[in-house]
Amino acid sequence: MSHRNGFQPATARRVSSMALLAFCLLPGPGALLRAASPSLSSIFPRGGQRGGELDIDFNGARLADAKEILFYSPGFSLVEFKELKDNKVRARVKIAADCKLGVHSMRVRTATGISDMKTFFVGALVAVSEKEPNSDFASPQKIALNSTVSGIVQNEDVDYYVFEVKKGQRISAEIEAMRLGHTVFDPYIAIMNQARFEIAAADDSALLRQDATCQVIAPEDGNYYVQVRESSYGGNGNCHYRLHVGTFPRPLAVLPAGARAGQGVEVSYIGDAGGPRKQKLMVPKEPRNDYGLYLEDDGGIAPSKNVFRISEYDNVLEIEPNNNHAQSSKGVAPGAFNGIISEPGDIDCFRFEAKKGQVFEVELYGRRIRSPLDSVMNISHFSGGGLAGNDDSRGPDSYFRFTAPETKEYVITVRDHLKKGGPDYVYRIELTPVKPGLSLTIPRVARYSQERQSISVPRGNRYTALVSVSRRNFGGELVFSCADLPAGLSISGENMPANMTTIPVLFEAAADAPVAGKISDVRARHIEEAKNISGGFSIGVDLLVGSPGQSIYLNHTVERLAVAVTDEAPFKLQLVEPGVPIVRNGSMVLKVVAERKEGFKAPINLEMVFNPPGVSSQRGVTIPEGKLEAYINLNANGGAQVRSWKIAVNGKATVGNGPIWASTQLATLRVAEPYIDLAAEKSSVEQGKETEIYCKVNHRTKFEGKARLSLFGLPHNVKAQGMEIDATSKEVTFKVTVAKDSPAGKHRNIACRVEIIENGETIVHSSGGTELRIDKPLPPPKPKKKPPPKVVKKVEKPKPPPPPKAPPKKRLTRLEKLRLQFKKNKEEGS
């Protein structure tokens, strides 16, 4: 395989952690037409017993040319394909005796692609199928103790199973229902005695989420029953379940919930009906995200794991009482603090010393280790005074970053949000320095979809994937590496710049590459290898989505990338690399050319894999049926990042009954500054007249020959003749003609289109935005009216003014009248 453009081969790694075995069928004539891009909708049965063989049906579409099963984990081998149909493949699979219990991931690889990922469960007990009728307590299905029953709950269905137990035996029941990912099926299980009394029952559980587990110690000899139903008596044909019934241990929690890598540790198992158990064990030397503990004793082994964290730091266990600062358990930072909120209202406190300026990630694991705790975590001075706190930064779990303000002791306190508590309310606080982290994924092209989350490359062809990178607590350029790709397959692309999070990566298969597939470890690392920062693929898959609001009930994450070389495709694509840059505020047309095999005429849908920052591309472009080329328009805004970028175009065509993808090569697209800038002055004119728009020219990049300039955005019936300038021009003036019916007003969307010929290609951009004001002409002046003739009036002598009128008599009051009468009488002597 080859490695180019910053991609470097990874150091040799052991791949024994990935089992991938194949039964190959020789492709016959017309194989390409039988299937393309397979899809996988379900796997049945949903699980099997380790140490045995069974037939597994892989149901979906376009599966008839199946070549192998890709297993993400060891312990599986494909014996043979027993049946190959378009909608179903039946495979004989052997499960190793030491295969890990629980959930596993797998895909079907056909000659033309890789299917969706689906899960399969491995158990330790003998597999039994449900036999109807078993819906009446009086006529249950009889099973042997220590069996796994595969069944279905129909609407209002209740299934009963009966088995014989001796007094003192542990009866354990655990159901896999929602975890199977078929439908939103919330199961209820109960252990019942012969009198039909429930002696143990469960709906949801923190350990298994919507699935349930319950246990009891048999109080007497006799028959006991397990009831299975949907919690609200619903159900349908998709409500499949796997019910484990036996004497196996089923602890609900483990303390401590983690340990230092490569170290021996003693753990306590909590919640089993047989009582607490202690066990000494050796922790793996390398951290693993999927690690867990399976308690095993004379009664059997737990069907599913208790999550167990592996870290770099030593454990500190709480010592009760530690409900306040004075009684707090002493720890060391960095470190891992472990405890239990053992009763309602309980508060746990840990103290540690930190130096001024030390920065810690304070991460509490509760629900993520399947504890019922809904944590609230705070940090404060030992003497009092809160400094930081959090409730739900990690879902129901708590997290914050803490910087010590001074050198002294600090206290972390933990409690339940609703002040609940119990023996299984286990938690683990990891108090660690801030460290860099890196992970890769492929962005989804559709919500909840697995489409193009794996890599399929036709022989002699290419496929380009957009890879997304998540950097944590660091910056810098990244280098990609590849490990254990299928023979004849190479990977190429640029180093990822420090300011980017996505980049196109090209996978190319040689013409003679064998048709094969692998689960490969494609990684990225910091360009400075001494920094020791690297990461691989982590792809999340939404397996179960439902109401309300398209809620995600089941998500599964797979590590590493599924990659395959497939049968030859009937077309190839070539991107004609531009000989000139696209400049800011400019545009460009990309040409894509198809090479078709004889007889292949189907349309080819095109899409840009990656748009550089500030560059947008046309969507929905198709090379028409029977045609050989199409064009994609690009536009760069004024902030497009200036540099050279690698771009590619993927194409999809229907071949047979499904789609086949292929890609162009990685071509270089240069983003540059405009060659010239124009500063246009505003102008104004009356309707029906002419004006000028004057522009100053600022040269930024030297060019040869002439540049063509033309105004666009002009209003109706406004004309401006195009102009030409050369590398010496300092200004340009456009003659503008305005018609009488051109709309009056301010027109602000006028700019100049600049076209420069370089290397026989045209560089196009816009510049010089300006405003043209069009005024209506003033109305003509109105004719003056003749003034009327003057009339000479006779001047008369002024008349003497009339004598002033006597003022009106004042109205007398009654008192004034009496006084006047008295005065008159007195004068008359009366």
Buried (B, 14 or more C-beta within 10 A) or exposed (E): BEBBEBBBEBEEEEBEBBBBBBBEBEBEEEBBEBBBBBBBEBBBBBBBBBBEEBBBBBBBBBBBBBBBBBBBBBBBBBBEBEEBEBEBBBBBBBBBEEBBBBBBBBBBBBBBBBBBBBBBBBBBBBBBEBEEEBBEBEEBBEBEBBBBBBBBBBEEBBBBBBBEBEEEBBBBBBBBBBBBBBBBBBBBBBBBBEEEEEBBBBBBBBBBBBBBBBBBBBEEEEEBBBBBBBBEEBBBEEBBBBBBBBBBBBBBBBBBBBBBBEEEBEBBBBBBBBEEBEBEEEBEEEEEEEBBBBBEBEBBBBBBBBBBBBBBBBBBBBEEEBBEBEEBBEBEBBBBBBBBBBEEEBBBBBBBBBEEEBEBBBBBBBBBBBBBBBBBBBBBBBEEEEBBBBBBBBEBBBBBBBEBEEEEBBBBBBBBEEEBBBBBBBBBBBBBEBEBEBBBBBEBEEEEEBEBBBBBBBBBBBBBBBBBBEBEBBEBBBBBBBBBBBEBBBBBBBBBBEEBEBBBBBBBBBEEBEBBBBBBBBBBBBBEEEEEBBBBBBBEBBBBBEEEEEEEBBEBEBBBBBBBBBBBBBBBBBBBBBEBBBBBBBBBBBEBBBEBEEEBBBBBBBBBBBBBBBBBBBEEBBBEEEEEEBEBEBBBEEEBBBEEBBBBBBBBBBBBBBBBBBBBBBBEBBBBBBBBBBBBEEBEBBBBBEBEBBBEBEBEBEBEEBBBBBBEBBBEEBEBEEBEBEBEBEEBEBEBBBBEEBEBEEBEEBBBBBBBBBEEBBBBBBBBBBBBBBEEEEEEEEEEEEEEEEEEEEEEEEEEEEEEEEEEEEEEEEEEEEEEEEEEEEEEEE
